[in-house]
Amino acid sequence: MKTFRYFLAAIIALTVSATSFAQTTDHSKRILTKTETINVSGNCESCKARIEKAAKVDGVTKADWSKKTKILTLVYNPSKVKSDDIQKRIAAAGHDTPKFKATEKAYNALPGCCKYR
């Protein structure tokens, strides 16, 4: 009977400590992310590398451009970076997006295989 009491006390102690720990966890610090797809003009693997590099700024956790579909999939924290800012960087690298077109200077600086116009 004495062993049963110790066993029961141990189970109760574990239950109380587990629920106490769960209540002290701060869930308000969750990072919210947004997933967005953007059409980005380009042709080849060099374009892919350039587009993804331009899109990877602080706040972006994923940037994946598909050569086949010409779509960039972004996962980012909207409290750190805005979609327009990312698209401006991509346009500055020489690739058109729906909102921002690359300047002639940026476009002309692209290698021949990357020219899409």
C-alpha positions, -999 to +999 in steps of 0.1 A: +000+000+000+029+023+008+044+018-027+010+026-042+009+060-023+044+069-036+035+059-071+003+080-069+021+110-054+047+108-083+020+108-109+003+138-093+036+157-091+043+150-127+009+161-138+010+193-118+045+202-130+036+196-167+005+218-165+024+245-146+051+245-174+024+247-201+009+278-185+041+297-183+048+293-221+044+326-239+025+320-271+023+356-280+057+355-297+046+334-327+059+346-360+032+349-386+042+343-422+025+350-455+028+329-486+025+347-519+030+338-556+043+364-580+048+361-618+085+370-626+099+371-661+130+350-668+143+321-688+170+299-673+188+286-642+209+318-640+176+338-638+164+315-611+195+321-590+194+359-596+156+362-588+159+341-556+189+360-544+172+393-550+141+381-531+160+368-501+160+397-477+155+399-440+120+385-433+119+362-463+121+325-452+115+310-487+120+322-522+115+296-550+112+306-587+100+280-612+116+282-647+087+263-661+058+284-647+077+317-642+062+319-607+081+329-576+067+315-544+075+336-514+071+329-477+078+360-456+070+379-424+049+409-435+058+428-403+095+428-415+092+432-453+066+441-478+059+424-511+064+456-530+099+460-516+108+424-527+094+431-562+114+463-565+146+444-557+137+418-583+131+445-609+164+462-599+181+428-607+166+430-642+134+409-640+099+422-645+071+416-620+034+426-624+039+458-603+075+468-613+094+466-646+131+463-648+148+495-661+165+493-695+199+495-678+191+466-655+176+445-683+205+452-707+230+441-680+215+406-680+234+378-699+220+369-733+204+337-722+184+357-696+168+382-720+131+376-721+117+407-739 
